[in-house]
Structure formats: structure tokens, C-alpha cells
Amino acid sequence: MSANDAIAAPAPTSQSFHKVKAFTMGIVASDVIAAGATASITSVIIAMVDKSIMDKTLGNTPSIRAGLSDATQTLCTAPWRFFMTTSPPNNYAQVYRLVFLVYGMTYVAGNLTQSYYESQQRDFYLQKFSAGSIVNVGLTLYKDNSMLQILKTTGGAVPNLSRLLFVLRDSLTVLASFWLAPLVAKAFRRMDPTLSERSASDRADFLVPATAQFISTPLHLYGIALKEHPTMTNAELFKIVRRDYFPAVGARCARIIPAYGFGMMFMKRVRSQMHDRVEGPN
């Protein structure tokens, strides 16, 4: 290799992610910090979208766009309302904290599982999906139930079918992000051997979770509509789902791209850099 070739060649760590050698407290701390930093940023957009979709389905706002407009105006003119409890309590801060809890802990579970199995030189995709699903589904049930209580326009408990639909909705998203996306990234590299690990991962992180929303969104809408209108027939409930489907898909794609697109890209890089500091570059 010539001197020019050596200068032109990219550093290996710039095109690949750190592979954990030993599951130490330094690695654990890095995983938790990377997860918390990512969740603190992505939860702003996720909270805006979640609240807008639920408000529209509950009849609190005329459209998802109206809800997003109000959320954007609030964030720009009174940003403290997203993060601080006010008197009387405001919905945005409550929803943001719930979303941060869900995604922060989901990212932590995924990171720690991956680090442990990497340190054992074992495949981690199924285990990461399982750990992420358990944490995400349990906390999302708590989040959705709490949001329905915060934003509700009618009383009554959340039906078990709604809870089941919320579980399926989030399981599909975690499945797409933690299991299918890495497999798709590997497929991209097989189709194009010149594609780097990071580039393939970025493409899969954008494409796969967003595509899953076309399947999971009807579950989300039907679950909310069933809770809010328990006496409606299935035909009437499906009419609500059809009415809100495309706006909700667009909003949920906009929600998932920050959470599992930009969010995963950001977290993987921060996590890899912190692991490099703990163990040295691979």
C-alpha cells in the first residue's frame, strides 16, 4: 500500500461500530448515558406526535395537524412547558415524561443486551428484540393508559382489547427496529459489498421501522377509538380508523424516524465512541 493510499483510506472505526470485548461497569455506564441522551432529544418530537394523534382520535382537536401546530407553537414560545411541571399541570410536560420513560428504558434494555451478548461473542438480535419488547410493551401500556387518563374526554377503564392492540402495535415496532432492521442491513451489505456497516445500518434504521407503521397504525387507532366509544359497532369503529389512517400513518412515520431512525443513528454513534474510550478502538 502506498503512502497516498494509507492517507486516503478511512479509519476502520469511522465505518463500523465498536464491538464490546468485556461486559464491564464502564460499558454499562456508556450504554445508559447514550440511551438517556438519545431519549431526551427524541422524546420531544415523539411526545408531540403521540399527543396529537390521541387528541384527534379522542375528539379533543379537529385534526392531527392542528395538534401538531399547537405543540410546535408551545415548544417555540414556551419550551419550559415541555419539561417542567406548571400550575395547573400541563399535558405536554406529563406526556413528555411518559415518553422519555418508555424510550429511555427501551434503549437501555437494547443497549445492555447487545453489549452483554457481544462480550460473549454471541448473536444478540433475537435477545435484544425480546428484552426491548418486554420493557417497551410494559411501559407503553402504562404510558398509553396514563395518557388516556390525562387527555380523556369520557370516563371508563381501558378495555382489555385496547391494551392488547397497544401491545401488538409496539411489539411490531420493536421487532422492526431491534431484529428486522439489523437483518435488512446485512442484506444491504450482501447486495452491495462496498457499503459500510454504518451506511447499511442507517438505511435500515430509516426504512424498516417506518414501513412497519403501515401495519401497526390501524391497531393504534382502533384501540383508542374502542376505549373512547365502547358502544360503537365494529363498522363504526373501522370508519374512524379509515378516516384517520393516512394522517396517522404520516404522523407515526414522523414519530418513528426520530425514535428509531435519527435516534438510533445518534445513539449508535455516541455509544460506539464511548465504548472506544472505555476499551479502546477495535
N, C-alpha and C positions, 0 to 999 in steps of 0.2 A: 504493500500500500504506500502511495506517495505521500509526501507531507501535505500537499493540497487536498488529497482525498481524506486525510485524517482530520484536517480542519473543517472540511465540508460535511463530514459525517455527523449526524445528530447524536447527542449523548443518549445512551440506551434508556436512561430514566426519563427522558423527555417524551418517549414514545410508548412507554409501558408503565404499569403501576407496580408499586412496591409489593413484594411477596413476603409475608411475615415469616420470620425464622423461629421465633420463640414467643409464646403467649405470656408476656410479662405485664407488670403494672404500668410500665411506660406505654405499651401498646394499648392497654385498656383505656388509660387516660386519653391517649390520642384519639381513639375511637369515639369516646364520649364527647370530647371537645369538638371534634369535627361534626358530629351529629347535632350537637346543640347549636353550633354556629350556623349550620345549614337550616335547621328548623326555625331559628329566629328570623331568618330572612324570608324563606319560602312561605311561612305561615301567614304573613301579611296578605299575600295575594290569595292563598287558599281560603283564608277566613272571609275575604271579600266575596269570593265566588260562592262558597258554601252558604253564606248568609243570604245572598241574592237569590240563589236557586230555591232555598227553603222558603224565603219570604214570598216569592212568586207563587209557589205551589200552595202555600197556606193562605194566599189571598191578601197578604199584607201590603204588597206592592203590585202595580199594574203589569210590570214586566221585569225580566231579569236585567234588562238594560237599565231600567230605572233604578233598580237596586244597586247595580254596579256604579252608576253615576253618583248616587248618594254616598256610596262607600269611598269613591275616589275624591269627591268633594270634602268629605270628612277627613280623609288621610292628608289632603293637601292643606286644608285650612285649620284643622285641629288634630294634628297627628297624635298628641298625647292621649286622645280618646281611644286609640287602638291598643294602648299598652298600660294605661293607668285606670284604676277604679275611680269613678267620679260619683258625685251625689246629685241626683239619684244615679244608681248604677246604669252604665250604658251597655248596649248589646254588643258593640264592637269589641270592647276590651274582654268581655266574657267569652265571646266566640273565639277571639284570638288565643286566649289562654287554653281553651279546649283543643284547638287545632295544634298549637305548639306541643301540648302534652302528647297527642296522638303521634305526630310525625317525629318529634324528638325521640320518643321511646321506640318507635318503629325503626328509625335509623340506627339507634344504639343497638337494638337487638340484631339487626342485619350485620352491622359492622363487627360486633363481638363474635358472632357466629362464624363469619368469614375468617376473621383473624385466628380463631381457635383451630378451625379445620385446615387453614393454610399452614399453620405451625406444625400440624400433624402430617402435612403433605398429602391431604385427602381432598377429594372433591367436596365442595361446600354448597352447591346451588340448591339442592333439594332441602338441605338442613337450614339454609338461610331463608328460603321461602317458608318453611314450617315455623321457624322462630318468629319471622316477621309477621306471618299471618296470625299467630296466636296473640301477639302483642297488639297488632293493628286492629284485629276484629274485636277483641275485648274492649279496648279503649275507644274504638269508634262507636260501639254500641252505647257506651257511656256518654260520648260526645253528642251523638245524634239525639239520644233521649234528653240530654240536658238542653240542647238547642231547641228541641220541640217545646220544652217547658218554658224556655226563655222567650221564644218567638210565637208561641201558640196563640191562636185566636179562639179555640174551643178547648174544653176540658177533656178529661178522659185519659186512660192509660194507653201506652203504645202497644198495639196488637202484636201478638207473637209472630204473625206472618210478616209484619213490617220489620220486626227485628231480624227475622230470617233473611229477608230480602237485603237488608243492610249488610248482613254478614256475607252473603254471596257477592254483593257489589264490591266490597272491599277485598274479599279474597281474590276476585278476578284481577283487581288492580295490582295487588301484591304479587300474585302469580306472574302477571305480565312483567313486572318490574324486577323481581328478585330471581326468577327462574327462567322465563322465556327470553327476556332481553339479553342475558349473557349467552344463551344458546344461539340467538339470532346474530349476535356479534361474532361468535365463532363461525357461523355460516357465511357472514360477510367476508371474513378473512380467508375462508376457503375459496370463495368465488373470486377474491382479489387478493392474492398473496402479498401485494405491495402495501396493502392497507395496514396501518399500525394498530396496535391493541387499543390505544386511546381513541383513535378515529372511529374504529368499528364500534367500540363501546358507546361513544357519543351518538352515533347514528341509531343504534338500537334503543338507547335510553329515550330518544325523542319519539321514535316510530312506534314501538311496541305498546307502552302504556297508554298512549293517546288512542291507538286503534282499539284497545280494549274498552274504551268509553262508549263506543257504539253499541256494545253488548250490555254493559253494566248500567248505563243511564236509565233505561226503562225500569230496572229493578229499583233504582233510587226514587224515581218519580212515583211509581206505583205504591211503594212503601209509605211515602209521605202522604199521598192522596188517600190511601186507606186509613191512615191514622186520623186525618182531618175530616174525612167524610165516611165514617164507618157504616152508614146506612145506604150508601150508593150501591148500585148493581155493578157487576164486573164491566158491563158495557159502558157505564158512565165513568168508571174509573179509568178504563182504557182510553176513553175520549180525552180525559185530562192528560194522560201520558202522550197521546198523539199530538195534542195541542202544544205541549211544552217540549217535545222530544228534540227537535233540531236546535232551538235556542239553548236547551240544557246541555246537549252534546257539545256545542261550541264552547259553552261556559266551562264544562267539565274538562274539555281538552285544554283550555286556557289554564285551568287549575292544575291539571296533571303535569303539564310541561314544566312549570316551576318546581313542582314537588319531586317529580321523577325524571325530568329532562335536565333543565338547568341545575336543579337542586342536586341530582346525582352526579352530574359533571363536576360541580363545585366541590361536593363532599369528597368524591374520589380523589381529586387533586390535593385538597387540603390533607386528607387522611394519608395519602401516599407520601406527601412531603414531610408530615410529622413522623411517619414511620421511618423515613430515611434518616431523620435526625436521631431517632431512638436507636436504630440498628445499623445505620449506615446504608448507603445505596446498595441495591442488589448487584 
